[in-house]
């Protein structure tokens, strides 16, 4: 172990001992409501870091960062191990990467588990590292960012009367960003295989004919985007607990979208939020230019080959999603 790793370990121990443990202890009796809890749902590399940093401009806000992360995607047939993830209690529930839970399901252990997440009752540095340590002592509005909750969010909102902002982004843009990120390097060139067995896996098996056709990384990632987007977008159109926000709208109509978010959450964002229009998120890839507006919208056309883009869009079409196609902007009133 080198010096930097030793210092990092000491720093994490210090924060967990003097900030995170007292924070968790104080949260045990916390009551969840729309005034003190906001949920964000997005895809990994879908703009969730940028949106969460925008929402942290709410005075007194704290971020609980990706508690459902089970490690990075690897292949269709891979089931996350007990060691993977930020919260070890996953092993008791057997959650998949993007765990589905039907909206009317009765799963007491999962309900209790998710309540503990939203209340901030798990001791783990990685859940709170995006916050200034002092904010854990005074913050009272908790923002939980999920990148793996699409398929259980309707169920979650039925268990707890909260509000959620769901961020949608073009599948080609999401997959392009994922392909460039080191976290997705473990996906093999051909990630084909048989889906593992897990609780409430019917939503995946309904598209078994699609999974069988996958033979490339971009197709695999596009299928994950599709199964999540199709389910949650259809639900979000008829549920008042959810505010659909499109990444593309944030880029070209930033002020208007901030007003929508403010009206939905009931919390005023400080004026400092307007500096985030041209500020890259903390998760943006280093040593890359950060562009906004039309240039950012069309960036995937430059980073994906025509063949890759076509493969992605064909997978999306197989899921009968017409929210996005070869255009850069979403079709917000799809026919299906």
Buried (B, 14 or more C-beta within 10 A) or exposed (E): EEEEEEEEEEEBEEBBEEBBEEBBEEBEEBEBEBEBBBBBBBBBBBBBBBBBBBBBBBEEBBBBBBBBBBBBBBBBEBBBEEEBBBBEBBBEBBBBBBBBBBBEBEBEEBBEBBBBBBBBBBBBBBBBEBBEBEBBEEBEBBBBBBBBBBBBBBBBBBBBEBBBBBBBBBBBBBBBBBBEBEEBEEBEEEBBBEBBEBBBBEBBEEBEEBBEEBEBBBBBBBBBBBBBBBBBBBBBEEBEBBBBBBBBBBBBEBEEBBEBBBEBBEBEBEEEBBEBBEBBBEBEEEEEEEBBEEEBBEBBBEBBEEEBBBBBBEBBEBBEBBBBBEEBEBEEEBEE
